[in-house]
Amino acid sequence: MKICSYKLQTPIGSHTRLGILLGEKEIVDVNLVWQKSFEDKNYFNAQASAWHKAPSSLADVLNIYQENALSFFQETLELFNKYSHQGSLKTRNNGELKQNLEGPVSLAKPLDRINCYRDFYAHEKHVAAGFKKRKEPIPEAWYEIPAYYKGATSGFIGPNETVPWPSYTKVLDYELEFGLVIGRDGKNIKAEKALEHVFGYTVFNDISARDIQKKEMAVRLGPAKGKDFCSVIGPVILTADEFSGSEPHLKMTAHINGEKWSEGYSGDSHYSWAQMIEHASREEWLRATDFMGSGTVGTGCGLEIDRWIQPGDQLKLEIEKIGILENTIGSPNSRE
């Protein structure tokens, strides 16, 4: 199942709502499906009941339905299919249970709020390329623990948004990564139980200001200003049940202005997601809506291949089964 957020342009502004993507173009509005259900049951205030049962926010839904979020979305889809079969796809106040991705409707970042963002460094091919450029071997410690950094959550954007180019950098880079959304709280999670805490997976672009990142890492701190201004997720979250309890092994590619620059596989990671979750949760809570990145897949950034994105470039990062995350690189900010 593909979970999404969509923006609906109206005469009084843009509204972002929670949806289920069917095929390539049709979106089921989760909240309105439940409003219609309560209307059919003659609730006094069906709209208020729907907002309580099915808020139009994935973050809220994950926090409410930690043990059965997937079942909630499956039940929503069953209700929608019933109404579709009946030919009744409007609420009493003319809310549309189904939208099409065209005109005033577009996809937004699929996870509207992130509690904590952790980005790992798990793909050995990418790690080796970076240390080779520094004329250093991969540290032994890298093989001992799945290291990660914690980043800001305020800079996350979604599909078709413009990637900002900060005033303080001259070297901007994309990073093709596999993203994971935690759907259930946990602490000291064992690897064999770790995937039970995963809600789903998405395409992740960890935008980096390489010149600033290089300075930060030279003093053995960060990254901070080299990363925190922007991260990109989308176009949807593919729920974990699509992989029947196993870890995904999916082809990943990046095209810049129509030319393929990067290709790899999510399953090529040195560490499994189960190992990464176990490590991150040691004496520390993982919370529903936490977001994790796998680290860059081999060949998955300009730093590795010595090719650099420029203002106006069109980026298409794709992971099979999930979809294509498209963005345009913005112009450098002129404050400095």
Beta strands, then each sheet from edge to edge (+ up, - down):
strand 1: 2-10
strand 2: 13-22
strand 3: 26-29
strand 4: 98-100
strand 5: 105-108
strand 6: 117-120
strand 7: 148-151
strand 8: 156-157
strand 9: 162-165
strand 10: 172-173
strand 11: 176-182
strand 12: 186-187
strand 13: 198-205
strand 14: 208-209
strand 15: 231-239
strand 16: 251-256
strand 17: 259-265
strand 18: 285-286
strand 19: 291-293
strand 20: 314-319
strand 21: 323-332
sheet 1: 4+ 3- 2+ 1- 5+
sheet 2: 4+ 3- 2+ 1- 15+ 8+
sheet 3: 4+ 3- 2+ 1- 15+ 13- 11+ 19- 6- 7+
sheet 4: 9+ 21+ 20- 16+ 17-
sheet 5: 10+ 14-
sheet 6: 12+ 18-
end
